[in-house]
């Protein structure tokens, strides 16, 4: 079903008119206090911020960097940028100073808006030399900048911008969890289509209350008609959320929609406390595959009939597919435990998913000959109204990730591998770049690791590859290239003993051809969700532990 195009900021204006006294945000101030601006107040603030940015000389189509944590200004500035036709650049601050600086330089922004800490970092590290406008978020001026506090007193000018679905709206950087972070241009049509698809998938209604641990996804709240509760947590370290504080917010504000990465959901499910979740209608867990035991623990907390949904997608195309905990716990989890992969459900409405042969090279044009046979593992390729068509100033990366089809259709290569079953469900087997190719077979992380994760005392495992070139010296270079030995890195539960666990690992691994196991104290994970394992780093670590000079050159 095709919906009429409605820019995201227009939803906020509509709510300001129809529900002026309904809180748009609940922002923690500490000591149990909250600031709760209404939809009318937030919309008025957006108008003032839009006018202020225009008065500073920002021109429609110019880019601005936003280095702002979840707060009232974060929402107001983002919607002001959308309303004024500016293009906000949104980057995870937790990716590290070097990577952050590279992303900011690549974005080539005209304005830099940030909290005092970000303004200071810009001065010290020379970020954004292209920015002619600098704004400090808050009341205090830093280094000659103006402040958003002054924006609050600027009378708004009635000059609404009009947009088409193809007009640029924002640049969202990928997390960089399996390679360099890349800027993904979003159009106003992309955002509008996402809003409609999320409504259709989850039946979200105006008047609901949202608790979301991922700031960028929280921005959908006002567009979906939901009041947003800002979690009392460090958004850059979601795995450190205090479960008692989070449950208190969920209970006190009557949260109906709960969104968190698997690391967050795991923290929330630590203690049995169904009373805190009595108003919840759905839970969304995204960012990495959710473990069965976490889903089981969370499911027990929820009212009857309420599920934990695990949507699948990426910055370049979101959503792609969806599945609920009822189907996972009732059927697919048992298959995951024996090496079938992780079921990610059926494609979302309006999304076409195809599976092509695994290939690390670029594919310029679409051909049906690329498709694998039913049930065969290949790479997911998607096409929909929410599938982006390029990377910002990265034609090389786009050439590897996009396949051009007839009539201008762009197919996005997800970089994930899997298959489709007889019921039309998609099964995720791992990242293409993280597969381990040996002389005998190819291993896929999410087909192997769940088998070992079921061993008592094992917290989680990570499959990586180390070079076997030293053992294949008699082969020509072409034959030795890209061949690796599988090594399983193991993180134990707190009281587990390695000398007891290792024989069990060997017993399970021998039939699979996996004979090397290394205990690791704590896996490195991505900064965005604290859930995706950095197998690239673990491969280097494993090679060092084994005295091998090379590790698997994970493909980007």
C-alpha positions in Angstrom: 0.0 0.0 0.0 1.4 3.4 -1.0 1.0 6.2 1.5 1.0 9.9 0.6 4.4 11.6 1.2 4.5 13.4 4.6 7.9 14.9 5.8 8.9 13.7 9.2 8.8 17.1 10.8 5.2 17.6 9.6 4.1 14.8 12.0 5.4 16.9 14.9 3.5 20.0 13.7 0.3 17.9 13.4 0.7 16.6 16.9 1.3 20.1 18.2 -2.1 21.1 16.7 -4.1 17.9 17.7 -2.4 17.1 21.1 -0.9 20.4 22.2 -0.8 19.5 25.9 0.5 15.9 25.6 4.2 15.5 26.7 6.5 15.0 23.7 9.5 14.1 25.9 10.3 13.1 29.4 13.9 14.2 30.1 15.6 13.2 33.3 17.2 16.0 35.3 18.5 13.9 38.2 17.2 13.1 41.7 13.9 11.8 40.3 13.0 15.1 38.5 12.0 15.3 34.8 11.5 18.0 32.3 8.5 17.2 30.1 7.9 19.6 27.2 4.6 19.2 25.3 4.3 18.6 21.6 3.2 22.2 21.2 6.2 23.4 23.2 8.7 21.2 21.2 7.2 22.3 17.9 7.5 25.9 18.9 11.1 25.3 19.9 11.8 23.7 16.5 10.4 26.8 14.8 12.7 29.1 16.8 15.7 26.9 16.2 15.0 26.7 12.5 14.8 30.5 12.3 17.9 30.9 14.3 19.9 28.6 12.0 18.7 30.5 9.0 19.7 33.8 10.7 23.2 32.5 11.2 23.5 32.1 7.5 22.9 28.4 7.1 21.5 27.7 3.6 19.1 25.0 2.5 21.0 21.9 1.5 24.1 22.7 3.7 25.3 20.1 6.2 25.6 20.5 9.9 27.3 18.2 12.4 25.3 17.5 15.5 27.4 16.3 18.5 24.6 16.3 21.1 23.5 13.6 23.5 19.9 12.7 23.9 18.2 15.8 25.4 15.6 18.4 24.4 18.1 20.2 22.1 18.9 17.0 20.4 15.3 16.6 19.2 14.8 20.3 18.6 17.9 20.7 16.5 17.3 17.6 14.4 13.8 18.5 13.6 14.8 22.1 13.0 17.4 20.9 10.5 14.7 18.8 8.7 12.2 21.7 8.8 14.7 24.2 7.4 16.0 22.0 4.7 19.5 21.6 6.2 21.2 18.2 6.3 22.1 17.0 9.8 25.1 14.7 10.0 24.7 12.1 12.8 27.8 10.1 14.0 28.3 7.8 16.9 30.7 9.7 19.3 31.9 6.4 20.8 33.7 5.3 17.7 36.9 6.9 18.9 38.6 10.3 18.3 40.5 9.3 15.1 37.5 7.7 13.4 35.2 10.5 14.5 37.5 13.1 13.1 37.8 11.3 9.8 34.0 11.1 9.5 33.5 14.8 10.4 36.2 15.8 7.8 34.5 13.6 5.2 31.1 15.2 5.9 32.4 18.7 4.9 29.9 20.5 7.1 29.0 24.2 7.1 28.1 24.3 10.8 29.2 22.5 14.0 26.7 22.2 16.9 27.8 20.5 20.1 27.9 20.4 23.8 30.8 22.2 25.4 32.9 19.0 25.5 32.4 18.6 21.7 33.2 22.3 21.0 36.5 21.9 23.0 37.4 18.7 21.2 36.8 20.5 17.9 39.3 23.2 18.9 41.9 20.7 20.2 41.7 18.2 17.3 41.0 20.6 14.5 37.7 19.0 13.6 35.5 20.4 10.8 37.7 23.1 9.3 35.0 23.7 6.7 32.5 24.8 9.4 32.0 28.6 9.3 29.2 28.4 12.0 29.7 27.1 15.5 27.0 26.7 18.1 27.3 25.5 21.7 24.4 23.5 23.0 23.4 25.0 26.4 23.7 28.4 28.1 27.4 29.0 28.3 29.4 30.4 25.3 32.6 28.7 24.4 35.3 30.1 22.2 33.1 32.9 20.7 30.3 30.6 19.7 26.6 31.5 20.1 24.4 29.2 22.2 21.1 27.3 21.7 19.9 29.1 24.8 19.7 32.3 22.8 17.8 30.4 20.1 14.9 30.0 22.5 14.2 33.7 22.5 14.2 34.2 18.7 10.7 34.8 17.3 10.0 32.2 14.6 9.4 33.4 11.0 6.5 31.8 9.1 8.6 30.5 6.2 7.9 26.8 6.0 10.0 25.0 3.5 8.5 22.5 1.1 10.1 19.2 0.2 9.8 16.4 -2.2 10.6 12.8 -1.4 13.9 13.0 -3.3 15.2 16.0 -1.4 18.2 15.3 0.9 17.3 15.0 4.6 20.3 13.7 6.6 23.5 11.7 6.5 23.7 8.8 9.0 27.1 7.2 9.5 27.3 3.4 9.9 28.7 2.1 13.1 31.9 0.9 11.5 31.7 -2.4 13.4 33.0 -4.4 10.5 35.0 -1.8 8.6 35.3 1.9 8.1 32.2 3.9 9.0 30.4 5.3 5.9 28.0 8.1 5.5 24.6 7.1 4.3 22.5 9.8 2.6 18.8 9.7 3.6 16.1 11.5 1.6 12.9 12.9 3.1 11.2 10.1 1.2 13.3 7.5 3.0 12.3 8.8 6.4 8.7 9.0 5.5 8.6 5.5 4.2 10.3 4.2 7.4 7.6 5.8 9.5 4.8 4.1 7.5 6.6 0.7 7.5 7.2 0.8 11.3 3.5 1.6 11.9 2.4 -1.2 9.7 4.8 -3.8 11.1 4.1 -3.1 14.8 0.7 -1.4 14.9 2.1 1.6 16.7 -0.6 4.2 17.6 -0.5 7.8 18.4 -0.5 8.4 22.2 1.9 5.6 23.0 5.0 6.1 25.2 8.5 5.0 24.0 11.6 4.1 25.9 14.5 3.8 23.5 18.2 3.2 24.3 19.3 4.2 20.8 19.1 8.0 20.3 18.7 7.9 16.5 15.8 5.5 16.6 14.2 7.6 19.4 13.8 10.4 16.8 11.1 8.4 15.2 9.0 8.8 18.4 7.4 12.1 17.6 6.9 11.1 13.9 5.0 8.0 15.2 3.0 10.0 17.7 4.8 8.7 20.7 6.0 10.4 23.8 9.7 9.7 24.2 11.2 8.9 27.6 14.9 9.6 27.5 16.7 6.8 29.4 18.9 7.7 32.3 22.0 6.1 30.9 25.1 6.8 28.9 23.9 6.4 25.3 27.4 5.6 24.1 27.6 2.6 26.5 24.1 1.1 26.5 25.3 -2.2 28.1 26.0 -0.2 31.3 22.4 0.8 31.8 21.1 0.5 35.4 18.2 -2.0 35.2 16.5 -0.7 38.3 16.6 2.9 37.0 15.4 1.9 33.6 12.5 -0.2 35.0 11.5 2.7 37.3 11.2 4.9 34.2 9.2 2.3 32.3 6.8 1.9 35.2 6.5 5.5 36.2 5.7 6.8 32.6 3.6 3.8 31.5 5.9 2.9 28.6 4.2 0.9 25.8 7.1 0.6 23.3 10.5 -0.6 24.5 13.5 -0.5 22.3 17.0 -1.8 23.2 20.0 -3.7 21.8 20.4 -7.3 23.0 22.9 -6.0 25.6 20.2 -3.6 27.0 17.4 -6.2 26.9 19.7 -8.6 28.8 20.2 -6.1 31.6 16.5 -5.4 31.8 15.7 -9.1 32.1 18.1 -9.7 35.0 15.5 -9.6 37.8 11.9 -10.9 37.7 9.8 -7.8 37.8 6.6 -8.1 35.7 5.0 -5.2 37.4 7.4 -2.7 35.8 6.3 -4.0 32.3 2.5 -4.1 32.8 1.9 -1.3 30.2 4.4 -2.6 27.6 2.8 -3.6 24.3 5.9 -4.7 22.4 9.7 -4.9 22.9 12.1 -4.3 20.0 15.6 -5.7 20.1 18.0 -4.8 17.3 21.6 -4.3 16.5 22.7 -8.0 16.7 21.1 -11.4 17.0 19.4 -11.8 20.4 20.3 -14.9 22.4 17.5 -17.4 23.2 18.1 -17.3 27.0 17.8 -13.5 26.9 14.5 -13.7 25.0 13.2 -16.3 27.4 14.1 -14.2 30.4 12.5 -11.0 28.9 9.4 -12.9 27.7 8.7 -14.0 31.3 8.5 -10.3 32.4 5.9 -9.2 29.8 2.1 -9.3 29.9 0.4 -12.3 28.2 0.5 -12.0 24.4 3.3 -9.4 24.3 6.4 -10.3 22.3 10.0 -9.3 21.9 10.5 -8.6 18.2 13.9 -8.7 16.6 13.8 -6.6 13.5 16.6 -7.0 11.0 18.1 -4.3 8.9 21.0 -1.9 8.5 21.6 1.9 8.3 21.5 1.4 4.5 18.1 -0.3 4.6 15.8 -0.4 7.6 13.6 -2.4 8.2 14.3 -5.5 6.1 12.7 -8.4 8.1 11.0 -9.1 11.4 10.2 -12.0 13.7 8.7 -12.3 17.2 9.8 -14.2 20.3 6.8 -16.5 20.1 8.0 -18.0 16.8 11.7 -18.0 17.9 11.1 -19.7 21.3 8.4 -22.0 19.9 10.3 -23.2 16.9 13.4 -21.6 15.4 15.6 -21.5 18.5 15.9 -25.3 18.5 17.2 -25.2 15.0 19.6 -22.4 15.8 21.1 -24.5 18.6 22.1 -27.3 16.1 23.7 -25.0 13.5 21.0 -23.9 11.2 21.6 -20.2 11.7 19.5 -17.5 13.3 16.0 -17.0 11.9 15.3 -13.3 11.2 11.8 -13.8 10.0 9.9 -12.7 6.9 10.6 -9.6 4.8 8.8 -6.5 5.9 5.9 -5.2 3.8 7.2 -3.7 0.6 10.7 -5.1 1.0 12.1 -7.5 -1.6 14.9 -9.8 -0.4 16.9 -11.9 -2.8 19.9 -14.2 -2.2 22.9 -14.2 -4.5 26.0 -16.3 -4.7 28.8 -15.2 -2.3 31.3 -13.0 -4.0 33.8 -10.5 -2.5 34.1 -8.6 -5.8 31.8 -5.8 -7.1 28.7 -6.7 -9.2 27.8 -3.8 -11.4 24.5 -4.9 -12.9 21.7 -7.2 -11.8 21.2 -10.6 -13.5 19.0 -13.4 -12.4 22.0 -15.8 -12.8 23.3 -14.3 -9.6 20.6 -16.0 -7.6 21.4 -19.2 -5.6 19.2 -22.2 -5.4 16.4 -22.3 -2.7 17.9 -23.3 0.7 21.5 -22.5 -0.4 23.5 -20.0 1.6 24.3 -16.7 -0.2 24.4 -13.0 0.4 21.2 -11.0 1.2 20.3 -8.3 -1.4 17.4 -6.0 -0.7 15.4 -3.4 -2.5 12.6 -1.2 -1.1 11.4 2.3 -0.5 13.8 2.5 2.5 16.8 1.2 0.7 19.4 3.9 0.2 21.2 4.2 -3.2 24.7 5.5 -2.4 27.4 6.4 0.2 28.3 10.0 0.8 31.4 10.7 -1.3 32.3 7.0 -1.3 31.8 5.8 -4.9 34.2 3.0 -4.4 32.3 1.6 -1.4 29.0 2.1 -3.2 30.4 0.1 -6.2 30.9 -2.9 -3.9 27.6 -2.5 -2.0 25.1 -1.6 -4.8 23.9 -3.5 -7.8 22.2 -1.5 -10.5 19.1 -3.0 -11.9 16.7 -2.0 -14.8 14.7 1.2 -14.6 17.1 2.7 -12.1 16.4 0.2 -9.4 19.2 -0.1 -6.9 19.8 -3.4 -5.0 21.8 -3.1 -1.7 24.1 -5.9 -0.8 23.7 -6.4 3.0 27.1 -8.0 3.5 25.2 -10.7 5.5 24.9 -14.3 4.4 22.0 -16.7 4.9 19.2 -18.6 3.2 15.4 -18.8 2.9 13.5 -21.8 4.1 10.4 -23.5 2.7 8.2 -21.2 4.8 9.7 -18.0 3.3 11.7 -17.1 6.4 15.1 -15.7 6.2 18.0 -17.3 8.2 21.1 -15.3 9.1 24.3 -17.2 9.1 26.8 -14.3 9.7 28.7 -11.5 8.1 30.1 -12.3 4.7 33.4 -10.7 5.7 33.6 -12.9 8.8 33.3 -16.3 7.2 36.2 -18.6 7.6 37.3 -20.4 4.5 39.4 -23.6 5.0 40.7 -26.1 2.4 37.8 -28.4 3.4 34.8 -26.2 4.0 33.5 -22.7 4.7 32.4 -21.8 8.3 29.7 -19.2 9.0 29.9 -17.6 12.5 26.2 -17.8 13.4 25.9 -21.4 12.3 28.9 -22.5 14.4 28.8 -20.3 17.6 25.3 -21.2 18.9 26.4 -24.9 19.1 29.2 -24.0 21.5 27.1 -21.3 23.3 24.9 -24.1 24.6 27.7 -25.6 26.6 27.2 -25.0 30.3 29.6 -22.4 31.6 30.1 -20.7 28.2 29.0 -17.1 28.1 29.5 -16.7 24.3 31.9 -17.6 21.6 33.4 -16.0 18.5 34.7 -17.8 15.4 37.7 -16.3 13.7 40.3 -17.4 11.1 44.1 -17.5 11.3 46.4 -17.9 8.4 47.6 -21.4 7.4 50.1 -20.2 4.8 53.0 -21.6 6.8 51.4 -25.1 6.6 50.8 -24.8 2.8 54.2 -23.7 1.7 54.2 -26.3 -1.1 51.2 -24.7 -2.8 51.5 -21.8 -5.3 50.6 -18.3 -3.8 47.2 -18.2 -5.6 46.2 -21.5 -3.9 47.3 -20.4 -0.5 45.6 -17.0 -0.5 42.5 -16.6 1.6 42.8 -20.0 3.3 42.5 -20.1 7.1 42.2 -22.3 10.2 39.1 -21.9 12.3 39.8 -20.7 15.9 37.0 -20.3 18.5 37.5 -17.6 21.1 35.5 -18.3 24.2 34.2 -16.0 26.9 33.2 -17.9 30.1 30.6 -17.3 32.6 31.8 -15.8 35.9 32.2 -19.0 37.9 33.2 -21.3 35.0 36.6 -23.1 35.0 38.5 -23.3 31.8 40.1 -26.8 32.4 36.6 -28.2 32.8 35.1 -26.3 29.8 37.9 -26.9 27.3 37.4 -30.7 27.0 33.7 -30.1 26.3 34.6 -27.6 23.6 37.0 -30.2 22.0 34.3 -32.8 22.1 31.8 -30.6 20.2 34.4 -29.2 17.9 36.1 -32.3 16.7 33.3 -33.4 14.4 33.2 -29.9 13.0 36.9 -29.7 12.3 37.4 -27.0 14.9 40.3 -27.9 17.2 41.7 -24.6 18.5 40.0 -22.8 21.4 41.2 -19.7 23.2 39.8 -18.2 26.4 39.3 -14.5 26.2 38.5 -12.3 29.2 36.0 -10.0 27.6 35.1 -9.7 23.9 35.4 -6.3 22.2 32.0 -5.1 20.9 30.6 -2.3 18.8 30.0 1.2 20.2 26.5 1.6 18.9 24.7 -1.3 20.5 27.5 -3.0 22.6 26.2 -6.3 21.1 28.1 -7.0 17.8 31.3 -8.8 18.5 34.4 -7.3 16.9 35.7 -10.5 15.4 38.2 -8.6 13.3 40.0 -7.6 16.5 39.7 -11.0 18.0 41.3 -12.6 14.9 44.4 -10.4 15.4 44.5 -11.3 19.1 44.1 -15.0 18.3 46.9 -15.0 15.8 49.2 -13.3 18.3 48.3 -15.9 21.0 49.1 -18.7 18.6 52.3 -17.1 17.4 51.0 -16.7 13.8 52.0 -13.5 12.0 48.8 -13.1 10.1 45.1 -13.3 10.9 42.1 -13.5 8.6 42.0 -10.3 6.4 38.3 -9.7 7.0 36.9 -8.2 3.9 35.1 -4.8 4.0 
